Amino acid sequence: MKKAIIVLILVMALVSQLAAQPARFIDNNAA
């Protein structure tokens, strides 16, 4: 149960970062 909650939080944090800085994320992957 705890694992599911932690995974959910991590996914939400990742999505929020992608939404806030999509260009920077793409640049980091390209580099």
N, C-alpha and C positions, 0 to 999 in steps of 0.2 A: 504493500500500500504506500509506504514511504517512497519507494523507488518511483512509483507512478507520479507522485506529486512532484518529486525532484525533476523528473524528466519533463513534466508539463511546464514547470517554471523555467527550465533551461530553454525549451523550445520557444516559449513566449518571449524570453529575453533575446534570443537569436532573431526572432521575427521582428521585434521592435527595433533592433539594431539595423537590420536589413532595410526596414522601412525608413529609418532616420538617415542612413548613410549608404545607399545602394551603390553609388559611384565609387566610394572609397573601398567598399567590399570587393567590387569587381577589379579595381586596380590592384588590390592585395593579391587576389587570385591570379591575375595575369602575371604579376611579378613573381 
